[in-house]
Amino acid sequence: MARRTLRRLLSEARVGQLSLTGGEPTLLPRIHDIVLLARAKGANVALLTNGTLLTEDDIAIYKDLGLAAIQIPILSHRSEHHDHITMLEGSWERAMRSAKSIVTQNPKWLTPVFILSRLNIDDIEPTLDLYASLGVKQIMLNRFNIGGLGRKYAEELNLSHEELRDAFSRANRKLVELGMYAHNGVCTPMCLLNPKEYSNISFSYCTTDLAMRPLTINYRGDVRFCNHSPRVMGNIHQEPLTTILQREAENKYFDTIPTPCDKCELWERCRGGCRAASEQLYGTFDRVDPILEIGKK
Ligand SMILES: C[S@@+](CC[C@H](N)C(=O)[O-])C[C@H]1O[C@@H](n2cnc3c(N)ncnc32)[C@H](O)[C@@H]1O
């Protein structure tokens, strides 16, 4: 089904960048075939995995296939903290083993991911030291974004605005010291984290122009705005992707400006943070990122 869906997608669109994510993409049998199919059509392919199932063989095959990047969350320098967050004993050991195999091939191939929450806020500096010891220069630094199972554990995970700003400042100082750079892939309102204050951290902002944005398509062909949005816009086995995107552009679902942002001069760049999180929490795209409400203390 995944192969059929990818073939359909590749026949309809020129795919420049394909990220295989999940869920856990390495659970998919013969995922190498999927990578091959996309590579044969000229797509850059990245793998976003928890790193627990990667074997030496897999890594050699991905190298031959010209996989562009592998992202693995390493959530702390302390195995027990990582395993507590993943809820899987032994996952840190296995993720680290994969990370080490990947950097042996090429350190630029690995992007370790730190997902910042209350559970690992004290581990920032030593974890960045650990990344540096792997020879990595470029990392992901995501704030915990509410959604999915994370909603159930929100109390344990959420940070206040002050804690979040302070954590990003600390991370930035450490990145400068180590000569490393981070990208925050979770769109965050600019009034909460001002990108100018973090010299070594770049920030994603979320375009609602459907012709420009990265889309998420699951193995059954369901199209969503992004990996965090629960709302299915259509299915590429039932209608062409262009029809789905045109309908969405016409129905103006993504065109609203949330009330606290309507007079803000940052709006055009900021777009109110992650509004897929608003869909997750409030059931609507119309409201500003829930982080503004959640982190108020
Ligand atoms: C959804 S996961 C799926 C792939 C794989 N199973 C994994 O554990 O990395 C893909 C990426 O999403 C990001 N991510 C996952 N949960 C997140 C959360 N609650 N907040 C922010 N980023 C998150 C991480 O950057 C992770 O690398």
The ligand as a Tripos MOL2 file, in Angstrom:
@<TRIPOS>MOLECULE
LIG
   27    29     1     0     0
SMALL
NO_CHARGES

@<TRIPOS>ATOM
      1 C1          6.8200   12.1160   15.0530 C.3       1 LIG1
      2 S1          8.4680   11.4950   15.1340 S.3       1 LIG1
      3 C2          8.3090   10.0420   14.2200 C.3       1 LIG1
      4 C3          9.5940    9.3370   13.8940 C.3       1 LIG1
      5 C4         10.1740    8.4350   14.9470 C.3       1 LIG1
      6 N1          9.2360    7.4450   15.4220 N.3       1 LIG1
      7 C5         10.7990    9.1900   16.1070 C.2       1 LIG1
      8 O1         10.5590    8.7920   17.2490 O.co2     1 LIG1
      9 O2         11.5700   10.1090   15.8800 O.co2     1 LIG1
     10 C6          9.3820   12.5380   14.0630 C.3       1 LIG1
     11 C7          9.9850   13.7510   14.6620 C.3       1 LIG1
     12 O3          8.9600   14.4990   15.2640 O.3       1 LIG1
     13 C8          9.5000   15.2850   16.3020 C.3       1 LIG1
     14 N2          8.6150   15.1580   17.4590 N.ar      1 LIG1
     15 C9          7.9560   14.0580   17.8560 C.ar      1 LIG1
     16 N3          7.1530   14.3390   18.8820 N.ar      1 LIG1
     17 C10         7.2830   15.6610   19.1280 C.ar      1 LIG1
     18 C11         6.6860   16.5650   20.0480 C.ar      1 LIG1
     19 N4          5.7400   16.1720   20.9090 N.pl3     1 LIG1
     20 N5          7.0730   17.8490   20.0200 N.ar      1 LIG1
     21 C12         8.0010   18.2490   19.1510 C.ar      1 LIG1
     22 N6          8.5830   17.4650   18.2350 N.ar      1 LIG1
     23 C13         8.2270   16.1900   18.2220 C.ar      1 LIG1
     24 C14        10.8980   14.8640   16.5270 C.3       1 LIG1
     25 O4         11.7110   15.8480   15.9330 O.3       1 LIG1
     26 C15        11.0170   13.5760   15.7550 C.3       1 LIG1
     27 O5         12.3000   13.5320   15.2570 O.3       1 LIG1
@<TRIPOS>BOND
     1     1     2 1
     2     2     3 1
     3     2    10 1
     4     3     4 1
     5     4     5 1
     6     5     6 1
     7     5     7 1
     8     7     8 2
     9     7     9 1
    10    10    11 1
    11    11    12 1
    12    11    26 1
    13    12    13 1
    14    13    14 1
    15    13    24 1
    16    14    15 ar
    17    14    23 ar
    18    15    16 ar
    19    16    17 ar
    20    17    18 ar
    21    17    23 ar
    22    18    19 1
    23    18    20 ar
    24    20    21 ar
    25    21    22 ar
    26    22    23 ar
    27    24    25 1
    28    24    26 1
    29    26    27 1
@<TRIPOS>SUBSTRUCTURE
     1 LIG1         1 GROUP 0 **** ****
